[in-house]
Amino acid sequence: MDNKEKELLEELDGPIELIDEDGNKLEFFHIGTMDYEGKNYGFFQPGESIEGSDPDEVVIFEIDAENKTLLPIEDEELLDKIFAQFEQEYYAEYAGEGDEEFIN
């Protein structure tokens, strides 16, 4: 991880505001970051109730540290692969801490 990536991750600590396609500001919390096939991905959970979404939903973005942006991922198959790896890493780290039901 280079310095730009470290700086961006420090900025993501705590609540962040993202803007949806309708221009609404939504609060999210950064819950994790991981590398998948040479790219960094950030995992976020809503900090407030969002109509039509599950409060436990995780939103995944590709992290573009060079431009300090979070890029949406359109490819559903890629999203599934990234989330599956995230689940495995999360469960491996937190197994035995009450999260046994995290992976179905």
Residue pairs with C-beta under 8 A, 6 or more apart in sequence:
1 9
1 40
2 65
4 65
4 66
4 68
5 40
5 63
5 65
7 65
8 63
8 65
8 68
9 30
9 33
9 63
11 68
12 30
12 33
12 42
13 30
14 29
14 30
15 27
15 28
15 29
15 47
16 27
16 28
16 29
16 30
16 44
17 25
17 26
17 27
17 28
18 25
18 26
18 28
18 44
18 70
19 25
19 26
20 26
26 46
26 47
26 48
26 50
27 46
27 47
27 48
28 44
28 45
28 46
28 47
28 59
29 44
29 45
29 46
29 47
30 42
30 43
30 44
31 43
31 44
31 45
31 58
32 42
32 43
32 86
32 90
33 40
33 41
33 42
33 43
33 63
34 40
34 41
34 43
34 82
34 85
34 86
34 89
35 41
36 81
36 82
36 85
39 62
39 63
40 62
40 63
40 65
41 60
41 61
41 62
41 63
41 73
41 82
41 86
42 60
42 61
42 62
42 63
42 70
43 58
43 59
43 60
43 86
44 58
44 59
44 60
44 61
45 55
45 56
45 57
45 58
45 59
46 53
46 55
46 57
46 59
49 55
58 83
58 86
60 73
60 79
60 82
60 83
60 86
61 70
61 71
61 72
61 73
62 70
62 71
62 72
62 73
63 70
63 71
64 70
64 71
73 79
73 82
87 102
87 103
88 103
90 99
90 102
91 99
91 102
91 103
94 102
